[in-house]
Amino acid sequence: PLRSNNNPYASFGATLARDEEQNLWSTPHDVTHTEADDDRVLYNMIVVRNQLDKDSEEWQKLNYDIYTLRQTRKEVRSRWKHILEDLGFQKEADSLLSVTKLSIISDSQNMGKARDILLRLSEETNIFPTSWELSERYLFVVDRLIALDAADEFFKMASTMYPKRPGGERVDDIQKAPQ
């Protein structure tokens, strides 16, 4: 019985690799991808790459671009999660950052304020990379923060942790630089 071929976990690694390949937001079984414009861009890049010969230069370039975009998304999400945890939302951080196609804006009157805060975050902090196009996903997160009366505190903490520097560099980039 210990050495049975009926191991339900035998193909787990293959399934995991396949899920990661199709996963756009690095969340297993995320059915919400291709809902927003930035999701469609990544999805289209994956489709084009998969049609190319793996040994080609184009495939390698697309593969690198896909990897870079995913890493950037992970980094941005990590920054948001870190701030949320510092604000006391340790247990709720993942659910606050979880946006699906079923997510709704809690109050349509908050939409303008949420857009303003998100725009200020992109202009006055380095929570997003300089080349980042604002994602609709974070509009929902800011809306949730407004509903929790934590949006202003989030902005203050983001400004402290990721202040805008001349030339677009972050504080932790400056600290990593050789002296």
Secondary structure, DSSP 8 states (H G I E B T S, - for coil): -TT-S--TTTTHHHHHHHHHHH-SSS-TT-TTTTSSHHHHHHHHHHHHHHTS-TTSHHHHHHHHHHHHHHHHHHHHHHHHHHHHHHTT-TTTHHHHH---TT---S-TTHHHHHHHHHHHHHHHBSSS-TT----HHHHHHHHHHHHTT-HHHHHHHHHHHSB--GGG--HHHHHHS--
